[in-house]
Amino acid sequence: MKIAILGSGNVAMHLSKALIHAGHPIIQVWSRQYQNAQNLALEIGSDAIASIADISESVNIIFLAVADDAIETLANQIPKSANRLIVHNSGSTDIQVLKHFFDHVAVLYPLQTFSKTAVVDFKQIPLFIESSSDQAQEIISKLAHQLSDKVQYANSETRMCLHISAVFACNFTNHLYTIAQQILTEKNLDFDLLRPLIAETANKIIGDLPTQVQTGPASRNDEKTINKHVLLLQEHPHWQKIYQLISQDIVKIYQPNLSDHK
């Protein structure tokens, strides 16, 4: 398969390298910023193009590895070709967005967080696929299994559930790390002090469900400690609110017989 990548961000970079490793050359890269396309193309041995209209007729698959709100706009600009497969990588974008423009479309959603500097083993990343036709299904299924050992079918509704779960598990968690870092920084304490705790917490859920390993004052409804924490955060009312909302939710789960006002 000859492939073109629209996008030059983290997903585009890691996906491109995985595809090349699986034996599928990336012959063209496009990005909204041409310099970014050139940078990725140079890194993976491809050609950068300045316009989507310049996509080669020889391209069999086009991946839209771009922000969700750009997928529909870019799809409308792709030159029409009867046998070409158009694929997006979004967790929260319905496949219908592509079906408005093409007969053969698919989704390949990698459930993973990507960064430019971190090396990931694509073989271990869960990939969720969806397609619009038997032809598209055959191609995207074969390709996905070449990329990963963990491939499942997921329709757009299921994929949305996966994506929001990932936001809670990854994006929100990382933001809470950021709040913790800022609290420590205000007291001239190093975030490194929390790294062993973070590592142990993550390690626990490798073998157990999160509900089985929850600890902390809210899980035991330790109101005295919770109130002390809330008072300590009085100079940061937005952090106070986050702390209270999460604590209240934990109490509801682990102390279900308590009334809501406690």
C-alpha positions as CSV (number, residue, x, y, z in Angstrom):
1,M,0.0,0.0,0.0
2,K,1.1,3.5,-0.8
3,I,0.1,6.0,1.9
4,A,-0.3,9.7,2.3
5,I,-0.5,11.3,5.8
6,L,-2.4,14.5,6.4
7,G,-1.0,15.9,9.6
8,S,2.4,16.2,11.2
9,G,1.7,16.0,14.9
10,N,2.3,13.2,17.5
11,V,-0.2,10.7,16.1
12,A,1.0,11.3,12.5
13,M,4.6,10.8,13.4
14,H,4.1,7.6,15.4
15,L,1.6,6.1,13.0
16,S,3.8,6.9,10.0
17,K,6.8,5.1,11.6
18,A,4.6,2.1,12.5
19,L,3.2,1.9,9.0
20,I,6.7,2.0,7.5
21,H,7.9,-0.7,9.9
22,A,5.0,-2.8,8.7
23,G,6.1,-2.4,5.1
24,H,3.9,0.4,3.9
25,P,5.8,3.4,2.6
26,I,4.5,6.9,3.3
27,I,5.0,8.6,0.0
28,Q,3.6,12.0,0.9
29,V,3.0,14.2,4.0
30,W,0.9,17.3,4.2
31,S,0.5,19.7,7.1
32,R,-1.2,23.0,7.5
33,Q,2.3,24.4,8.1
34,Y,4.4,23.3,5.2
35,Q,7.6,23.4,7.3
36,N,6.1,20.8,9.7
37,A,5.3,18.6,6.7
38,Q,8.9,18.9,5.5
39,N,10.2,18.1,9.0
40,L,8.2,14.9,9.3
41,A,8.9,13.9,5.6
42,L,12.6,14.3,6.2
43,E,12.4,12.1,9.3
44,I,10.5,9.3,7.7
45,G,12.0,9.5,4.2
46,S,8.9,10.9,2.5
47,D,8.0,13.8,0.3
48,A,6.2,16.9,1.7
49,I,3.4,18.5,-0.3
50,A,2.1,22.0,0.1
51,S,-1.4,21.3,-1.1
52,I,-3.9,18.5,-0.6
53,A,-4.6,18.8,-4.3
54,D,-1.1,17.5,-4.9
55,I,-1.8,14.0,-3.5
56,S,-0.5,11.5,-6.0
57,E,-2.9,9.3,-8.0
58,S,-0.8,6.3,-6.9
59,V,-1.8,6.8,-3.2
60,N,-4.0,3.9,-2.0
61,I,-4.8,5.1,1.5
62,I,-5.0,8.6,3.0
63,F,-4.8,9.0,6.8
64,L,-6.3,12.1,8.3
65,A,-4.1,12.4,11.5
66,V,-5.3,15.8,12.4
67,A,-7.4,17.6,15.0
68,D,-11.0,16.5,15.2
69,D,-12.4,19.8,14.1
70,A,-10.3,19.7,10.9
71,I,-11.3,16.3,9.6
72,E,-14.4,17.3,7.7
73,T,-12.9,20.4,6.2
74,L,-9.9,18.4,4.9
75,A,-11.9,15.5,3.7
76,N,-13.9,17.8,1.5
77,Q,-10.6,18.9,-0.2
78,I,-9.2,15.5,-0.9
79,P,-9.3,14.6,-4.7
80,K,-11.9,11.9,-5.4
81,S,-10.7,8.5,-6.4
82,A,-12.9,5.4,-6.8
83,N,-10.6,2.9,-5.1
84,R,-8.9,5.0,-2.6
85,L,-9.5,4.4,1.2
86,I,-9.8,7.5,3.4
87,V,-9.1,6.9,7.1
88,H,-9.3,9.1,10.2
89,N,-7.7,8.4,13.6
90,S,-10.1,10.2,15.9
91,G,-11.8,8.7,18.9
92,S,-14.7,11.1,19.0
93,T,-15.4,11.7,15.3
94,D,-18.2,9.8,13.7
95,I,-17.4,7.8,10.6
96,Q,-20.3,9.6,8.9
97,V,-18.1,12.7,8.6
98,L,-16.1,10.8,5.9
99,K,-19.0,9.0,4.4
100,H,-20.4,12.3,3.3
101,F,-17.6,12.5,0.7
102,F,-16.4,9.0,0.0
103,D,-17.7,5.4,-0.5
104,H,-14.7,3.6,1.0
105,V,-13.8,5.1,4.4
106,A,-12.6,3.7,7.7
107,V,-11.5,4.6,11.2
108,L,-8.3,3.4,12.9
109,Y,-8.3,4.8,16.5
110,P,-5.1,4.0,18.6
111,L,-6.0,4.1,22.3
112,Q,-2.8,5.7,23.4
113,T,-1.2,9.0,24.4
114,F,1.6,10.1,22.1
115,S,4.4,12.5,22.4
116,K,7.3,13.3,20.1
117,T,10.0,12.2,22.5
118,A,8.5,9.0,24.0
119,V,9.0,5.7,22.1
120,V,5.9,3.5,22.0
121,D,5.5,-0.1,21.0
122,F,2.7,0.1,18.4
123,K,2.3,-3.7,18.6
124,Q,0.9,-3.3,22.2
125,I,-1.5,-0.4,21.4
126,P,-5.2,-1.3,21.3
127,L,-6.5,-0.3,17.8
128,F,-10.2,0.2,17.2
129,I,-11.4,0.0,13.6
130,E,-14.6,0.8,11.8
131,S,-15.4,0.8,8.1
132,S,-18.1,1.7,5.5
133,S,-17.8,-1.2,3.1
134,D,-16.6,-4.8,2.8
135,Q,-13.7,-3.5,0.7
136,A,-12.7,-0.9,3.4
137,Q,-13.1,-3.5,6.1
138,E,-10.8,-5.9,4.5
139,I,-8.1,-3.3,4.0
140,I,-8.3,-1.6,7.4
141,S,-8.5,-4.9,9.3
142,K,-5.4,-6.4,7.5
143,L,-3.5,-3.2,8.0
144,A,-4.5,-2.9,11.7
145,H,-3.4,-6.4,12.5
146,Q,0.0,-5.7,10.9
147,L,0.4,-2.7,13.2
148,S,-0.9,-4.2,16.5
149,D,-1.6,-7.4,18.3
150,K,-4.6,-5.8,19.9
151,V,-7.3,-5.0,17.2
152,Q,-11.0,-4.7,17.9
153,Y,-14.0,-3.5,16.0
154,A,-15.8,-0.5,17.5
155,N,-18.6,1.6,16.0
156,S,-18.6,5.4,16.4
157,E,-20.7,5.3,19.7
158,T,-18.4,2.7,21.3
159,R,-15.3,4.7,20.2
160,M,-16.7,7.8,21.8
161,C,-17.1,5.9,25.1
162,L,-13.5,4.7,24.8
163,H,-12.3,8.3,24.1
164,I,-14.1,9.9,27.1
165,S,-12.8,7.1,29.3
166,A,-9.3,7.8,28.0
167,V,-9.8,11.5,28.8
168,F,-10.6,10.7,32.4
169,A,-7.8,8.2,32.8
170,C,-5.1,10.1,31.0
171,N,-5.8,13.8,30.3
172,F,-7.6,14.6,33.5
173,T,-5.2,12.6,35.6
174,N,-2.2,14.4,34.1
175,H,-3.9,17.8,34.9
176,L,-4.3,16.6,38.5
177,Y,-0.5,15.9,38.5
178,T,-0.1,19.5,37.3
179,I,-2.2,20.9,40.2
180,A,-0.1,18.7,42.6
181,Q,3.1,20.1,41.1
182,Q,1.9,23.7,41.5
183,I,0.9,23.1,45.1
184,L,4.3,21.7,45.9
185,T,6.1,24.5,44.0
186,E,4.4,27.1,46.1
187,K,6.0,25.5,49.2
188,N,9.4,25.0,47.4
189,L,8.9,21.2,47.3
190,D,10.1,19.0,44.4
191,F,7.5,17.1,42.3
192,D,10.0,14.2,42.3
193,L,8.8,13.5,45.8
194,L,5.5,12.2,44.3
195,R,7.0,10.1,41.5
196,P,7.2,6.9,43.6
197,L,3.6,7.3,44.7
198,I,2.4,7.9,41.1
199,A,4.3,4.9,39.9
200,E,2.9,2.6,42.6
201,T,-0.6,3.8,42.0
202,A,-0.3,3.1,38.3
203,N,1.3,-0.3,39.0
204,K,-1.6,-1.3,41.2
205,I,-4.2,-1.1,38.4
206,I,-2.1,-3.3,36.1
207,G,-3.5,-6.3,38.0
208,D,-6.5,-5.0,39.8
209,L,-9.5,-2.8,39.0
210,P,-9.3,0.8,40.2
211,T,-12.3,0.3,42.5
212,Q,-10.3,-2.4,44.3
213,V,-7.3,-0.2,45.1
214,Q,-8.8,3.2,46.0
215,T,-7.2,4.8,49.1
216,G,-7.2,8.3,50.6
217,P,-9.4,10.3,53.0
218,A,-12.5,10.4,50.8
219,S,-12.7,6.6,50.4
220,R,-13.0,6.3,54.2
221,N,-15.0,9.5,54.5
222,D,-12.4,11.1,56.7
223,E,-14.2,14.5,57.0
224,K,-11.6,16.0,59.4
225,T,-8.8,15.5,56.9
226,I,-10.9,16.6,53.9
227,N,-11.8,19.8,55.7
228,K,-8.2,20.5,56.5
229,H,-7.3,20.1,52.8
230,V,-10.2,22.3,51.7
231,L,-9.0,25.0,54.1
232,L,-5.4,24.7,52.8
233,L,-6.7,25.4,49.3
234,Q,-8.6,28.6,50.2
235,E,-6.3,30.8,48.1
236,H,-7.2,28.6,45.1
237,P,-11.0,28.3,45.0
238,H,-10.9,26.5,41.6
239,W,-8.7,23.8,43.1
240,Q,-10.9,23.8,46.1
241,K,-13.9,23.0,43.9
242,I,-12.1,20.3,42.0
243,Y,-11.0,18.7,45.3
244,Q,-14.5,18.9,46.8
245,L,-16.2,17.5,43.7
246,I,-13.9,14.5,43.4
247,S,-14.0,13.8,47.1
248,Q,-17.8,13.9,47.1
249,D,-17.9,11.5,44.2
250,I,-15.4,9.1,45.9
251,V,-17.5,9.2,49.1
252,K,-20.6,8.3,47.1
253,I,-18.9,5.2,45.6
254,Y,-17.1,3.9,48.7
255,Q,-19.5,5.1,51.5
256,P,-22.9,4.6,49.6
257,N,-24.9,4.5,52.8
258,L,-23.9,8.0,53.9
259,S,-26.3,10.9,53.0
260,D,-25.2,13.3,50.3
261,H,-24.6,16.1,52.8
262,K,-21.8,14.4,54.5
